[in-house]
Amino acid sequence: MAAMSRAMSYHRHTIDGIDQKIVEHVREYGFVTNRTLQRLFDIHVYAARDLLNSLRDREILEKIGEAKGGRGVRYGPGPRFPG
């Protein structure tokens, strides 16, 4: 395992341009939805889901409200949302 660690490169994901646009949207409106991302970036529902999951995994966004799924799900600032 130690030998493998030298061969593997680790990449820490930082906020990129797309993430920054999403953060700016959340700052302005207080939340973002999957549909909003589809419209902002002209992407498919699954690509928007992947973006949201990535932001949630990095604690930049978190689910807000009681909606379990579908159109009512909103995402707001998470614990690591940029100040």
HELIX and SHEET records of a PDB file:
HELIX    1   1 ALA A    2  ALA A    7  1                                   6    
HELIX    2   2 GLY A   17  TYR A   29  1                                  13    
HELIX    3   3 ASN A   34  PHE A   41  1                                   8    
HELIX    4   4 VAL A   45  ASP A   57  1                                  13    
HELIX    5   5 GLY A   70  GLY A   72  5                                   3    
SHEET    1   A 2 LEU A  61  ILE A  64  0                                        
SHEET    2   A 2 ARG A  74  PRO A  77 -1                                        
END                                                                             
